Amino acid sequence: MFRLFRQLSSKDINGEDLDQAEKRVSFLEERADDFKVLIAMCRDSIGGRYKINKWNLSIVVGTILYVVSPLDAIPDIIPFLGWMDDVTIVGYAISRLSSEIVKYRAFKKQLPIPEGDNN
């Protein structure tokens, strides 16, 4: 599982991968909110809005690609068990990126609110 994660960490990620990741968020149950943060962090980094070091970005990219990849330690077609390895990888990434996530959340709070989004 972690060997595949390391391989995926060196790959490039694109908008289609991120869109696929957003579709799979609900399957991660208690890790869904954490995974959404990783997706947003990746989008902001790719878009040049947020600076993140290469090591941390590789963890984010590897995690997202692992979740969307059909090649898992336990295939996702196996109910329940198929998502457990994804939940484990997301948990691993969150633990490794805890200080980066704190910085990212502070960064997001400082962004101006777009017009029409006054919630």
C-alpha positions in Angstrom: 0.0 0.0 0.0 2.7 2.5 1.0 4.9 1.5 -1.9 2.1 2.3 -4.4 1.5 5.6 -2.5 5.2 6.5 -2.9 5.1 5.8 -6.6 2.0 7.9 -7.1 3.6 10.8 -5.1 6.0 11.3 -8.0 3.3 11.6 -10.6 1.7 14.8 -12.0 -1.9 15.6 -11.1 -4.5 17.4 -13.2 -7.9 18.9 -12.9 -9.6 15.7 -14.0 -7.9 13.8 -11.2 -9.1 16.4 -8.7 -12.6 16.3 -10.1 -12.6 12.5 -9.6 -11.3 12.9 -6.1 -14.2 15.2 -5.2 -16.6 12.5 -6.4 -15.1 10.0 -4.1 -15.1 12.1 -0.9 -18.3 10.6 0.5 -16.8 7.1 0.5 -14.1 8.3 3.0 -16.7 8.9 5.7 -14.9 10.3 8.8 -11.9 11.4 6.7 -14.1 13.2 4.1 -13.5 16.7 5.4 -9.8 16.1 5.7 -9.6 14.8 2.1 -11.5 17.9 0.9 -8.8 20.1 2.5 -6.1 18.1 0.6 -8.0 18.6 -2.7 -8.4 22.4 -2.0 -4.7 22.7 -1.0 -3.7 20.9 -4.2 -6.0 23.1 -6.4 -4.6 26.3 -4.8 -1.0 25.1 -5.1 -1.4 24.2 -8.8 -3.2 27.5 -9.4 -0.3 29.4 -7.8 -2.4 30.8 -5.0 -0.7 28.8 -2.2 2.9 27.9 -1.8 3.8 24.5 -0.4 7.1 22.7 -0.4 7.7 19.9 -2.8 7.8 17.2 -0.1 4.4 18.2 1.3 2.9 18.6 -2.1 4.1 15.1 -3.0 2.2 13.7 0.0 -0.9 15.6 -1.1 -0.7 14.4 -4.7 0.2 10.9 -3.7 -2.9 10.7 -1.4 -5.3 12.1 -4.0 -4.0 9.8 -6.8 -4.1 6.8 -4.4 -7.8 7.5 -3.7 -8.7 7.9 -7.4 -6.5 5.1 -8.6 -8.1 1.8 -9.6 -4.9 0.1 -8.4 -5.2 -0.1 -4.6 -3.9 -2.5 -2.0 -7.5 -3.6 -1.6 -9.7 -2.9 -4.8 -12.5 -0.4 -4.2 -15.0 -2.8 -5.7 -14.9 -4.9 -2.5 -17.5 -3.3 -0.3 -16.2 -1.6 2.9 -12.7 -3.1 2.8 -12.0 -1.5 -0.5 -12.2 2.0 1.1 -10.3 1.1 4.3 -6.9 1.4 2.6 -8.0 4.8 1.2 -9.1 6.0 4.6 -5.7 4.8 6.0 -3.7 6.7 3.4 -5.7 9.9 4.0 -5.2 9.5 7.7 -1.5 9.0 7.2 -1.3 12.2 5.0 -3.3 14.2 7.5 -0.9 13.2 10.3 2.2 14.0 8.2 0.7 17.3 7.1 -0.8 18.6 10.3 1.3 21.8 10.5 0.8 22.5 6.8 -2.9 22.1 7.1 -2.9 24.6 10.0 -1.0 27.1 7.7 -3.4 26.4 4.8 -6.5 27.0 6.9 -5.0 30.3 8.1 -4.3 31.2 4.5 -7.9 30.4 3.4 -9.3 32.6 6.2 -7.2 35.6 4.9 -8.6 35.3 1.3 -11.2 37.9 0.4 -14.8 36.5 0.1 -15.9 36.5 -3.6 -18.8 38.7 -4.5 -22.2 37.0 -4.1 -20.8 34.6 -1.5 -21.9 36.4 1.7 -22.7 33.3 3.8 
